[in-house]
Amino acid sequence: MSPPTVAVWKFASCDGCQLTIIDCEDELLAIAAALDIRMFLEAGPSELLDHYDISFVEGSVTTAHDAERLRDVRARSGLLVTIGACATSGGIQALRNTADVGAFTAAVYARPDWISTLATSTPIADHVKVDLELRGCPISKEVLLATITALLAGRRPPVTSHSVCVECKQAGNPCVLVAHGAPCLGPVTHGAFVGLLHQHHVAFQHRLLVASARRRRPMSMPSAWRGTHTGSAMTSCCATCDCSTPLRRCSTTGHNVSH
């Protein structure tokens, strides 16, 4: 059986999600062998077909031309998969939705009267039927590969409906919000990004906590949570130090810690 024909389309976006496909590196040759990629301007292919088995769409709709072009893409596509925050929720450019677009264009462009744009930035699903949404900014390489594998096997892609908090618990990561009062968007972030979270979140919190300690102003946290962390005596409660022995106060953050 011949591999499915694939197109990757760009609308209003930064190209980051398309670059995630290219950045698959070791898996890229396998992807190229399993998929017949006919349209992917970021990577080179530019063959316009009447039908593609799978279309990956990056970006939001910000102009009338975008909306018209999107309807054409939908008509040419068997499955339409949106990739990234712009395509699934409107992206950072959706800030215009609660502001004066005319004021924005006047501030940025020398001739704002030459700019034709909509007053809003909207997700792809607001305009056409979407078969699958991959969230993230950019999308997770692991989720992308798992989705492609599932589509090739004819099974349901691994799309979740839970937040990152669930995955943190599954991975055994301590909750930085509860343990340290450090800000975290895990409760309002769509799951399936545990790999990205594990690599970057703890390192970010380390820098944040150390900076707070240097200011000698421990980060605020609800009083009910202070001194309630009950980690193992042989396990550090965070990535900032090795507090494997019982401590009354963390030497880095100044927070009360009870092992």
C-alpha positions as CSV (number, residue, x, y, z in Angstrom):
1,M,0.0,0.0,0.0
2,S,1.3,3.5,-0.9
3,P,2.1,5.9,2.0
4,P,-0.5,8.6,2.7
5,T,-0.1,11.9,1.0
6,V,0.6,14.7,3.4
7,A,0.6,18.5,3.4
8,V,1.8,21.0,6.0
9,W,0.2,24.4,5.8
10,K,1.1,27.7,7.4
11,F,-1.3,30.5,8.5
12,A,-0.5,33.3,11.0
13,S,2.3,31.9,13.1
14,C,6.0,31.9,13.9
15,D,6.8,28.6,12.0
16,G,7.9,27.0,15.3
17,C,5.6,24.0,15.0
18,Q,6.7,23.3,11.4
19,L,10.3,23.5,12.7
20,T,9.4,20.8,15.3
21,I,8.7,18.4,12.4
22,I,12.1,19.2,10.8
23,D,13.8,19.0,14.2
24,C,12.7,15.4,14.6
25,E,16.3,14.6,13.5
26,D,16.9,10.9,14.0
27,E,13.2,10.1,13.2
28,L,13.1,12.4,10.2
29,L,14.2,9.8,7.6
30,A,11.6,7.3,9.0
31,I,8.9,10.0,8.7
32,A,9.9,10.8,5.1
33,A,9.8,7.1,4.3
34,A,6.4,6.5,5.9
35,L,4.7,9.6,4.6
36,D,4.4,11.0,1.1
37,I,5.0,14.7,1.8
38,R,3.8,16.7,-1.2
39,M,3.2,20.2,0.3
40,F,5.6,21.6,3.0
41,L,7.0,24.9,1.9
42,E,9.1,25.2,5.0
43,A,11.0,22.1,4.0
44,G,10.7,22.3,0.2
45,P,7.9,20.3,-1.3
46,S,5.3,22.5,-3.0
47,E,3.0,20.1,-5.0
48,L,-0.6,21.3,-5.0
49,L,-2.9,18.2,-5.2
50,D,-6.6,17.9,-5.3
51,H,-6.5,15.6,-2.3
52,Y,-4.2,15.0,0.6
53,D,-4.8,12.1,3.0
54,I,-3.5,14.2,6.0
55,S,-3.1,17.9,6.4
56,F,-1.2,19.5,9.3
57,V,-2.2,23.1,9.8
58,E,-0.1,25.6,11.8
59,G,-1.3,29.2,12.6
60,S,-4.4,31.1,13.2
61,V,-6.8,33.0,10.9
62,T,-6.1,36.7,10.9
63,T,-7.2,37.9,7.4
64,A,-10.1,37.3,5.1
65,H,-7.7,35.6,2.7
66,D,-6.6,33.2,5.4
67,A,-10.3,32.2,5.9
68,E,-10.8,31.6,2.2
69,R,-7.5,29.7,1.8
70,L,-8.4,27.5,4.9
71,R,-11.7,26.5,3.3
72,D,-9.8,25.4,0.2
73,V,-7.3,23.4,2.4
74,R,-10.2,21.7,4.2
75,A,-11.8,20.7,0.9
76,R,-8.5,19.1,-0.2
77,S,-7.9,17.2,3.0
78,G,-9.0,13.8,4.3
79,L,-7.9,14.4,7.9
80,L,-7.1,17.9,9.1
81,V,-4.8,18.1,12.2
82,T,-4.1,21.5,13.8
83,I,-0.7,21.9,15.4
84,G,0.3,24.4,18.0
85,A,-1.3,27.1,20.1
86,C,-1.9,29.5,17.2
87,A,-4.0,26.9,15.3
88,T,-5.8,25.5,18.3
89,S,-6.5,28.7,20.3
90,G,-5.6,31.8,18.3
91,G,-2.0,32.2,19.6
92,I,-0.3,35.2,21.0
93,Q,-1.7,37.3,18.2
94,A,-5.2,36.8,19.8
95,L,-4.3,39.6,22.1
96,R,-5.8,41.8,19.4
97,N,-9.2,40.3,20.2
98,T,-9.6,42.6,23.2
99,A,-7.8,45.6,21.7
100,D,-8.1,48.1,19.0
101,V,-6.4,46.6,15.9
102,G,-6.5,50.0,14.1
103,A,-4.3,51.4,16.9
104,F,-1.9,48.5,16.6
105,T,-1.4,48.8,12.9
106,A,-1.0,52.6,13.2
107,A,1.7,52.1,15.8
108,V,3.6,49.5,13.8
109,Y,3.2,50.4,10.1
110,A,4.1,53.6,8.3
111,R,1.1,53.1,6.0
112,P,-1.6,51.3,8.1
113,D,-4.1,52.0,5.3
114,W,-2.2,49.3,3.3
115,I,-2.8,46.7,5.9
116,S,-5.8,44.4,5.4
117,T,-6.5,42.3,8.6
118,L,-9.4,41.1,10.7
119,A,-10.2,42.5,14.1
120,T,-9.6,39.0,15.6
121,S,-7.2,36.1,15.5
122,T,-9.2,32.9,15.7
123,P,-8.3,29.1,15.8
124,I,-8.8,26.9,12.8
125,A,-11.7,25.1,14.4
126,D,-13.7,28.3,14.4
127,H,-13.8,28.1,10.6
128,V,-13.7,24.5,9.4
129,K,-14.0,21.0,10.8
130,V,-10.9,19.8,12.6
131,D,-10.2,16.1,13.1
132,L,-7.5,16.4,15.7
133,E,-5.8,19.1,17.7
134,L,-2.2,19.0,19.0
135,R,-1.6,21.7,21.5
136,G,1.6,23.4,22.7
137,C,3.9,26.3,21.8
138,P,5.5,24.7,20.0
139,I,4.0,21.2,19.8
140,S,5.9,18.4,21.5
141,K,8.1,16.3,19.3
142,E,7.1,13.2,21.2
143,V,3.4,13.8,20.8
144,L,3.8,14.6,17.1
145,L,5.7,11.3,16.5
146,A,3.1,9.3,18.6
147,T,0.3,10.9,16.5
148,I,1.9,10.1,13.2
149,T,2.5,6.5,14.4
150,A,-1.1,6.2,15.4
151,L,-2.4,7.5,12.2
152,L,-0.3,5.2,10.2
153,A,-1.4,2.2,12.3
154,G,-5.1,3.2,11.9
155,R,-5.6,3.7,15.6
156,R,-6.7,6.5,17.8
157,P,-4.0,9.1,18.5
158,P,-2.9,9.6,22.1
159,V,-4.8,12.8,22.9
160,T,-5.4,13.5,26.5
161,S,-7.9,15.7,28.3
162,H,-6.0,16.2,31.6
163,S,-3.7,19.0,32.8
164,V,0.1,18.8,33.2
165,C,-0.5,18.4,37.0
166,V,-1.5,14.8,36.4
167,E,1.7,14.1,34.5
168,C,3.8,15.7,37.1
169,K,2.3,13.4,39.7
170,Q,2.9,10.3,37.4
171,A,6.5,11.3,36.9
172,G,7.1,11.8,40.6
173,N,7.9,15.5,40.3
174,P,7.2,17.5,43.5
175,C,4.6,20.2,43.1
176,V,6.5,23.6,43.1
177,L,3.3,25.5,43.8
178,V,2.5,23.5,47.0
179,A,6.0,22.9,48.1
180,H,7.4,26.3,47.5
181,G,4.6,28.7,46.5
182,A,6.3,29.2,43.2
183,P,4.0,30.2,40.3
184,C,3.1,27.3,37.9
185,L,0.7,27.1,35.0
186,G,0.5,23.3,35.2
187,P,-3.2,23.4,36.4
188,V,-4.3,25.3,33.2
189,T,-1.9,23.7,30.7
190,H,-3.0,20.8,28.5
191,G,-1.2,17.5,29.3
192,A,1.0,15.3,27.0
193,F,4.0,17.5,27.5
194,V,5.7,15.7,30.4
195,G,9.0,15.4,28.6
196,L,9.2,19.1,28.0
197,L,8.1,19.8,31.5
198,H,10.7,17.5,33.1
199,Q,13.5,19.1,31.1
200,H,12.8,22.8,31.5
201,H,10.4,23.4,34.4
202,V,12.6,22.2,37.3
203,A,15.6,24.2,35.9
204,F,13.4,27.3,35.6
205,Q,12.1,26.9,39.2
206,H,15.7,26.5,40.4
207,R,16.7,29.8,38.9
208,L,13.5,31.4,40.2
209,L,14.0,30.1,43.8
210,V,17.7,31.0,44.0
211,A,16.9,34.5,42.7
212,S,14.2,34.8,45.4
213,A,16.6,33.6,48.1
214,R,19.2,36.1,47.1
215,R,16.6,38.9,47.6
216,R,16.1,37.4,51.1
217,R,12.4,37.6,50.5
218,P,10.9,34.1,50.4
219,M,8.2,33.7,47.7
220,S,4.7,34.1,49.1
221,M,2.5,31.0,49.6
222,P,-0.8,30.3,51.3
223,S,-0.2,30.0,55.0
224,A,-2.1,26.7,55.1
225,W,0.7,25.2,52.9
226,R,3.7,26.3,55.0
227,G,5.6,23.5,56.6
228,T,3.3,20.8,55.2
229,H,5.7,19.2,52.7
230,T,6.2,15.5,53.8
231,G,8.8,14.1,51.4
232,S,11.0,11.0,52.0
233,A,14.0,11.7,54.3
234,M,16.2,10.4,51.4
235,T,14.6,12.5,48.7
236,S,15.2,16.2,47.9
237,C,12.0,18.2,47.9
238,C,13.3,20.3,45.0
239,A,16.2,20.6,42.5
240,T,17.9,23.5,44.3
241,C,19.9,21.5,46.9
242,D,20.4,18.1,48.5
243,C,18.3,18.2,51.6
244,S,18.4,14.4,52.3
245,T,18.8,15.1,56.0
246,P,15.9,16.5,58.1
247,L,15.8,20.3,57.9
248,R,13.7,22.9,59.5
249,R,14.3,25.5,56.9
250,C,15.5,25.3,53.3
251,S,18.9,27.0,53.0
252,T,18.1,28.2,49.5
253,T,14.5,29.5,49.7
254,G,14.1,30.1,53.4
255,H,10.8,28.1,53.4
256,N,10.0,25.8,56.3
257,V,10.4,22.1,55.3
258,S,9.3,19.2,57.3
259,H,10.6,15.8,56.2
